[in-house]
Amino acid sequence: MKRRDFFRTGGVAGLGMGLWQGIGKSIDRLEFDSEVKNIIFLVTDGMSSGTFQMGDLLRQRMDGKVSHWLQLYRDKEITRAIMDMASANSSVTDSAAAASSWGGGVRVKNGSLNMGPKGEVYTPIFQKFKAAGKSTGCVTTVPITHATPAGFLIAAESRGDQAKIAELYLKEKFDVLMGGGHEYFDSAKREDGKDMYAKFRQAGYHIAMDKDGMKKASRDTPLLAVFHEGGLPYTLDQKFDRHYSETIPTLAEMTTKAIDLMKGNPRGFVVQVEAGKVDWAAHGNDLGGILYDQLAFDDAVKVAIDFARKDQNTLVIITTDHGNANPGLFSGRNADNNFNKVLSFTQTADFILGQITNKLNPDQVVELIQTHKGITLEKENAKELLKFYEKLDDPAIYRPYDLPFKRFAEMLSPHTNVGWAGTSHSADYVELSMFGPGSEVLPPFLLNTDLHHYMLKAAGVRG
């Protein structure tokens, strides 16, 4: 074969897959000191290395200490590896294929959930844990029917069929489901008119629509808590909105509640905790959105570690499913001082761009941004932003892809020294950390599918 044909036909990709197949098989040869009772799986969706570093830097500037996750590294309490997250059809995975590699133990094509190209169904790992008698649950800051939780819970041809995914959840009767996605449960929002809240209630679920409702949930009944349509508000927007703060729990509060509801099971529990809007903010190059949500994830890490330290029989896994947009703090004489401006942010770019309409004038746009970002843009920048809104007559029908996120981030960059590589997923090897029993044999490099088998073996559950 000619060299050019070798590259054209994907020979390099095929060779790479072949070289690493043996690692997956080696999981079977790992010897654990004992079987773990519980697993807490934390995933900050779409976290690039720059997101991790800047989140830690922001924690230092805000609280005078490093992030909880980084402190585990500093104290040598955690085992660390890197993981290859490629999907079956691309080096750049989407969240559905990524979650499926952990959930079903097989690489599938982007967009599908634990299903092969010919309709093969791979049993999701939480169904395996449930069959073994463990309590199972997922909490997230995006719709609970979204790709990452779904990949641990069910199999579906398309991640986009979230209304169907809600029905599949009911069929499997998982113990805890918390997040957004009201439109997939409410009869007035669903195209088929089904009242999924009523169906879950009839199946014995406690239904919660706000923080107080979540707090009232007891260990006697499973919980479905849906706090918002779409994803939950960004942490930064929630922080400065009294209504959101009082009615919508943080990721750490949801994690605490999920653990409390399931920890009484003598056979243990497994829970997935997802900071899903880190990924959404990365797509939007939204610096305030991504960093404050990353810190909300870090707060959930603390909840998990505190429980695991006390329990002594819980494996905590901390990771991400892929990089996204690869943000970073770049050099410059004022890099540190400029980054400090993030401390003054009171709203996300998502909020600000949603407030702009074609009825505003440039001075009003400059004032809006200065009020919520502490950054004064040139009037010419405001004029350029307003051009994006000339054809958007009704703000109520704005869609994220209509709004000038990328250009707005470019305008802010000289003031923050933060740059972005793009607005989409990247093929980075990802950070993987483990704490507690079961972490002692983590190899330094894994395929994403290896983690499925690692969790099962650590818990002594048959695959």
C-alpha positions in Angstrom: 0.0 0.0 0.0 1.2 3.5 -0.9 1.9 5.8 2.0 -0.8 8.3 0.8 -3.3 5.5 0.5 -2.5 4.3 4.0 -3.3 7.7 5.5 -6.4 8.2 3.2 -8.0 4.9 4.2 -7.6 5.6 7.9 -4.7 3.2 8.4 -3.2 5.3 11.2 -6.5 5.3 13.1 -6.9 1.6 12.6 -3.3 0.9 13.8 -3.9 3.0 16.9 -7.0 1.1 17.8 -5.2 -2.1 17.3 -2.3 -1.1 19.5 -4.6 -0.2 22.4 -7.0 -3.2 22.3 -4.9 -5.1 24.7 -5.3 -2.6 27.5 -9.0 -3.2 27.7 -8.5 -6.9 28.1 -5.9 -6.3 30.9 -8.7 -4.9 33.1 -9.7 -8.5 33.7 -6.3 -9.2 35.2 -6.4 -6.4 37.8 -6.6 -7.6 41.4 -8.5 -5.3 43.8 -7.9 -5.4 47.5 -11.6 -5.7 48.2 -15.0 -5.1 46.6 -16.3 -1.5 47.0 -19.8 -1.0 48.1 -20.5 2.4 46.6 -19.4 4.3 43.5 -19.7 8.1 43.0 -18.9 9.0 39.4 -18.4 12.7 38.9 -18.1 14.1 35.3 -17.6 17.8 34.4 -18.8 17.6 30.8 -16.5 19.3 28.2 -13.7 20.2 30.6 -10.5 21.1 28.8 -7.2 21.3 30.8 -7.5 25.1 30.6 -10.9 25.0 32.2 -9.5 22.9 35.1 -6.5 25.3 35.6 -8.5 28.5 35.4 -11.2 27.1 37.7 -8.5 26.4 40.2 -7.0 29.9 39.7 -10.4 31.5 40.3 -10.9 29.4 43.5 -7.6 30.7 44.7 -8.6 34.3 44.0 -12.1 33.9 45.5 -11.4 31.7 48.6 -7.6 31.9 49.1 -7.2 28.2 48.5 -6.8 25.7 45.7 -9.7 23.7 44.3 -10.8 20.7 46.2 -9.9 18.5 43.2 -6.3 19.9 42.9 -5.8 19.6 46.7 -6.3 15.9 46.4 -3.4 15.8 44.0 -1.3 18.0 46.3 -2.0 15.7 49.2 -1.3 12.6 47.2 -4.7 11.2 48.1 -5.8 10.4 44.6 -4.8 8.1 41.8 -4.4 9.8 38.4 -4.6 8.6 34.8 -5.4 9.8 31.3 -8.1 8.3 29.1 -8.7 8.1 25.4 -12.3 9.1 24.7 -12.6 8.4 21.0 -16.0 7.1 19.7 -16.6 4.4 17.2 -16.6 6.8 14.2 -14.5 9.7 15.3 -11.4 10.7 17.4 -13.7 13.5 18.6 -16.5 12.1 20.6 -19.8 13.6 21.5 -21.3 13.2 25.0 -23.6 10.3 24.0 -20.9 8.1 22.6 -18.6 9.1 25.5 -21.2 8.1 28.2 -22.0 5.0 26.3 -18.4 3.9 26.4 -18.5 4.1 30.2 -22.1 2.9 30.4 -22.2 0.0 27.9 -18.5 -0.7 27.7 -18.5 -0.5 23.9 -17.6 2.4 21.5 -20.6 3.5 19.6 -21.1 6.1 16.9 -21.6 9.7 18.0 -25.3 10.5 18.7 -26.3 7.0 19.8 -26.7 5.6 23.3 -25.5 2.1 24.0 -26.6 0.9 20.5 -24.5 -0.4 17.7 -25.0 0.4 14.0 -27.1 -2.7 13.4 -29.3 -2.2 16.4 -27.2 -4.1 18.9 -28.1 -3.1 22.4 -25.4 -2.9 25.1 -26.8 -3.1 28.6 -26.0 0.1 30.5 -23.9 -0.2 33.6 -26.6 1.2 36.0 -29.0 -1.5 34.9 -26.3 -4.0 35.8 -25.7 -2.4 39.2 -29.5 -2.3 39.8 -29.8 -6.0 39.0 -27.1 -6.6 41.6 -29.3 -4.9 44.2 -27.6 -1.5 44.4 -29.5 1.8 44.4 -28.9 3.9 41.2 -29.2 7.6 40.5 -28.1 10.5 38.3 -28.0 14.2 39.0 -27.1 16.9 36.4 -27.3 20.6 35.6 -28.7 19.9 32.1 -31.9 17.9 31.3 -31.9 14.6 33.2 -32.7 13.0 29.8 -29.5 14.4 28.3 -26.7 12.3 26.8 -24.4 11.9 29.8 -26.9 10.5 32.4 -28.7 8.6 29.7 -25.6 6.8 28.7 -25.4 5.2 32.1 -29.1 4.4 32.3 -30.7 3.3 29.0 -30.1 2.4 25.4 -31.6 4.5 22.6 -30.9 4.9 18.9 -30.7 8.7 19.2 -29.7 11.0 22.0 -32.1 13.5 20.6 -35.2 11.6 21.5 -35.4 12.9 25.0 -39.1 12.4 25.4 -38.6 8.7 24.7 -35.7 8.6 27.1 -37.9 9.9 29.9 -40.3 6.9 29.3 -37.4 4.5 29.3 -36.3 5.8 32.7 -39.7 5.1 34.1 -39.6 1.5 32.7 -36.3 0.9 34.5 -37.3 2.6 37.8 -34.1 4.2 38.8 -33.9 5.5 42.4 -32.9 9.1 41.9 -33.2 11.4 38.9 -32.5 15.1 39.3 -31.8 17.9 36.8 -33.6 20.0 34.2 -35.8 18.9 31.2 -39.3 19.9 32.3 -40.4 19.8 28.7 -39.9 16.1 28.5 -42.2 15.3 31.4 -44.9 17.9 31.2 -48.0 17.0 29.2 -48.3 20.6 27.9 -44.8 20.5 26.5 -44.6 17.0 25.1 -45.8 16.5 21.5 -47.6 13.3 22.4 -49.3 15.0 25.4 -48.3 12.3 27.9 -48.1 13.4 31.5 -44.9 11.8 32.6 -45.1 13.4 36.0 -48.3 11.6 36.6 -46.9 8.3 35.3 -43.9 8.6 37.6 -46.1 9.5 40.5 -48.3 6.5 39.8 -45.2 4.3 39.9 -44.5 5.5 43.4 -42.0 8.4 42.8 -41.8 11.5 44.9 -42.0 14.4 42.4 -40.1 17.6 43.2 -40.1 20.8 41.2 -37.9 23.0 43.5 -35.4 22.9 46.3 -38.0 22.5 49.0 -39.6 19.6 47.2 -36.2 17.9 46.9 -35.6 18.4 50.6 -38.9 16.7 51.5 -38.0 13.5 49.6 -37.5 10.5 51.8 -35.7 7.2 51.5 -39.0 5.4 51.3 -39.7 6.4 47.7 -37.7 7.0 44.5 -37.2 10.6 43.5 -37.8 12.5 40.2 -36.8 16.1 40.6 -37.0 18.4 37.6 -36.2 22.0 38.5 -36.2 23.9 35.2 -37.0 23.7 31.5 -33.9 22.9 29.5 -30.7 23.1 31.6 -30.6 24.6 35.0 -29.4 28.3 35.3 -25.7 28.8 35.1 -24.1 29.1 38.6 -23.1 32.7 38.0 -26.6 33.7 37.0 -28.1 31.8 39.9 -25.8 33.4 42.3 -27.1 36.9 41.6 -30.8 35.9 41.2 -32.7 35.5 44.5 -35.5 33.4 42.9 -33.1 30.9 41.4 -31.0 30.7 44.5 -34.1 30.0 46.7 -35.8 27.5 44.4 -33.0 25.6 42.4 -30.4 23.5 44.3 -26.7 23.6 43.5 -25.0 20.6 42.1 -23.4 20.0 45.5 -26.9 20.1 47.2 -28.3 17.7 44.7 -25.3 15.4 45.3 -25.7 15.5 49.0 -29.4 14.7 48.7 -28.8 11.8 46.3 -26.2 10.2 48.6 -28.5 10.6 51.6 -31.4 9.0 49.8 -29.4 5.9 48.7 -26.8 5.3 51.4 -29.1 3.2 53.4 -29.1 0.4 50.9 -27.1 -2.5 52.5 -25.9 -3.5 49.0 -24.7 0.0 48.3 -25.3 2.6 45.6 -23.9 4.1 42.5 -24.6 7.7 41.4 -23.4 9.8 38.5 -23.0 13.5 39.1 -22.7 15.7 36.0 -21.8 19.4 35.6 -23.3 19.4 32.1 -23.4 23.2 31.6 -19.6 23.4 31.7 -19.9 21.9 28.2 -22.6 24.3 27.1 -20.6 27.3 28.3 -17.6 26.0 26.4 -19.6 25.9 23.2 -20.6 29.5 23.8 -17.0 30.6 24.8 -18.8 31.9 28.0 -16.0 32.5 30.5 -18.3 33.3 33.5 -20.5 30.4 32.6 -17.7 27.8 32.4 -15.6 28.8 35.4 -18.3 29.3 37.9 -20.0 26.0 36.9 -16.6 24.3 37.1 -16.4 25.5 40.7 -19.9 24.3 41.4 -18.6 20.9 40.2 -15.6 21.2 42.5 -18.0 21.8 45.4 -19.8 18.5 44.4 -16.3 16.8 44.4 -15.9 17.9 48.1 -19.3 16.4 49.0 -18.3 13.1 47.4 -14.9 13.0 49.0 -16.2 14.0 52.5 -18.7 11.1 52.3 -16.1 8.7 51.0 -13.7 9.6 53.8 -16.3 8.9 56.4 -17.8 5.8 54.7 -14.4 4.1 53.9 -16.1 1.9 51.3 -16.8 4.3 48.5 -14.9 4.7 45.2 -15.0 8.2 43.9 -14.2 8.7 40.2 -13.6 12.2 38.8 -13.3 12.9 35.1 -14.6 14.6 32.0 -15.9 13.1 28.7 -14.0 15.3 26.3 -12.4 18.7 25.9 -14.4 21.6 24.5 -13.2 24.8 22.9 -9.8 24.5 24.8 -9.8 27.9 26.6 -6.7 29.2 28.3 -5.2 32.2 30.1 -2.6 33.6 27.7 0.5 35.7 28.4 0.6 39.4 28.6 1.9 42.0 30.9 -1.5 42.3 32.7 -2.6 38.7 32.5 -3.1 38.2 36.2 -4.8 41.5 36.8 -7.0 41.0 33.8 -8.0 37.6 34.9 -9.1 39.1 38.2 -11.9 40.8 36.3 -13.7 37.4 36.3 -14.3 38.0 40.0 -16.5 41.0 39.1 -18.7 39.2 36.7 -22.3 39.1 37.8 -23.9 37.5 34.7 -22.9 35.1 32.0 -22.5 35.9 28.4 -25.6 33.8 27.9 -27.6 36.2 30.0 -26.2 39.3 28.5 -26.6 38.4 24.9 -30.1 37.3 25.7 -30.9 40.8 27.0 -29.7 42.6 23.9 -32.3 43.4 21.3 -32.3 45.4 18.1 -34.2 48.1 20.0 -31.1 49.0 22.0 -28.6 51.6 21.0 -24.8 51.2 21.2 -24.5 53.2 24.4 -27.1 51.0 26.1 -25.2 47.8 25.0 -21.9 49.2 26.4 -23.7 50.0 29.7 -25.2 46.6 29.9 -21.9 44.8 29.5 -20.1 47.2 31.9 -22.8 46.6 34.5 -22.5 42.8 34.4 -18.9 42.3 33.4 -17.1 45.3 34.8 -15.6 45.7 31.3 -16.1 48.8 29.1 -16.1 47.9 25.4 -15.7 50.4 22.6 -18.9 51.8 21.0 -17.8 50.2 17.7 -17.8 46.8 19.4 -21.4 47.5 20.5 -22.4 48.5 17.0 -20.9 45.2 15.7 -22.8 43.2 18.2 -26.1 44.9 17.3 -25.7 43.9 13.7 -26.3 40.3 14.7 -29.7 41.3 16.0 -31.0 43.1 13.0 -32.8 40.1 11.7 -33.9 38.8 15.1 -37.2 40.6 15.7 -38.5 38.5 18.7 -36.0 37.9 21.5 -38.4 35.1 22.7 -37.4 33.0 19.8 -33.7 33.5 20.1 -31.7 30.3 19.8 -28.1 29.9 21.1 -26.7 29.5 17.6 -28.3 32.9 16.6 -26.3 34.8 19.2 -22.8 36.2 18.7 -21.1 34.2 21.5 -17.8 33.7 19.7 -17.4 37.3 18.6 -18.4 38.6 22.1 -15.7 36.4 23.6 -13.2 37.8 21.2 -14.1 41.3 22.3 -13.7 40.4 25.9 -10.4 38.5 25.4 -8.1 41.6 25.5 -9.6 42.5 28.8 -9.3 39.1 30.4 -6.3 37.5 28.6 -8.5 34.4 28.1 -8.6 32.9 24.6 -10.5 30.1 23.0 -9.4 27.6 20.3 -12.9 27.2 18.9 -16.5 26.4 19.9 -16.7 22.6 19.6 -15.4 19.4 21.1 -11.8 18.4 20.9 -10.0 15.1 20.9 -7.9 15.6 24.0 -7.0 12.7 26.3 -8.9 13.5 29.4 -8.1 13.7 33.1 -9.2 10.7 35.2 -8.9 10.6 39.0 -9.9 8.0 41.6 -10.1 8.2 45.4 -10.8 5.5 47.9 -10.9 1.7 47.8 -10.7 0.4 44.3 -8.4 3.2 43.1 -5.2 1.4 44.0 -4.8 -0.5 40.7 -5.8 2.3 38.3 -3.4 2.1 35.3 -1.9 5.3 34.0 -3.7 5.1 30.6 -7.1 3.7 29.7 -9.5 3.5 26.9 -12.9 4.9 27.8 -14.5 1.5 27.5 -12.0 0.1 30.1 -13.7 2.2 32.8 -16.9 0.3 32.4 -15.2 -3.0 33.2 -13.1 -1.4 35.9 -16.2 -0.2 37.8 -17.9 -3.5 37.6 -14.9 -5.4 38.7 -14.1 -3.0 41.6 -17.7 -3.5 42.8 -17.7 -7.3 42.3 -20.6 -7.1 39.8 -20.8 -9.4 36.8 -20.7 -7.7 33.5 
